[in-house]
Amino acid sequence: MDQLTTYGIALVPVIIGLAELLKRFGLPNRLVPLAAMAMGLFFSFFYLAPGEPKRAILMGMVLGLSAVGLFSGTKNTILNR
């Protein structure tokens, strides 16, 4: 899991940025978490853990859920001042 701490943490803001970009191109808000999970799985399968499907699924879910949680937490903090 050392790759997740080294490279995966940096992927969370990348996933958030890509999800925001998809929203600006017309992706409905309700599909953004699903897109973030898909991007997390994509990055983990092809970048963080190629050839290790169990590890890639776990890491991808962590990346996607972290991105959604960070985005949601930041949005709620800013909007609920």
N, C-alpha and C positions, 0 to 999 in steps of 0.2 A: 504494500500500500504506500510505499515511499514515493512512488511516482505521482500519486494523487496529491501529496502535500507539496511536491516540488513543482510540477507542471499543471496539475489540475486546478489548483487555486487560481492560477492566472487565467484559466479558461472560463471561470465563472463570469467575470465582467465581459468577456468576449461574447458569451452566450446571451447575456443581458442586452448587449448592444445589438446583436443580430436579431434578437426577438423584438426589440424596439424598431429596428429597421423594417421587419416584416409587418409590424403594426402600421407603420407609416405607408406601406405599400398596400394596405387594405385588409390585412388579416384581422378577423374579428377578435376582440379582447378575450372572449371565452376560449379561444384556441391557442392563445399565447403560452400557457403552461404546457400544453401538449407539444407545441413546437420546441420549447426549451428542453423538454425531456428527450425529444427526438434528436436535437442537436447534441445534448449531453451524451447520448448513446452513440451517435455518429463519431464524435471526437474520441470517445473512449475506445471504440472498436478499431478505429483507423489510426489513432495517434498514441494513446496511453497504453493500451493493452492488446495489440494485434495478436491474433492467434490464441488468446485466452478468453473464450467467450464468457465464462462465469465471472471472471474478474472484470471484464469489460462491462457486463450488465450492471454489476454492483457499482462500479465507478461512474458509469453513465447516469445511473439513477441519482447518485449523490451529487454529481455535477448539475443535472437538470433541476433537482429539487432545491439545491443551494441557490441557483440562479433565480428561480421563481420566488423563493423565500426572501432573498436579498432585495429583489425588485419590489416585492409586495411590502416588505417592512419599510423600505425607504420611502415608497409612495405614501404609505399610511402615516409615517412620521411627518412628512412634509405637508400633507394635506390636512392633518388633524392638529395643527398648532393651537 
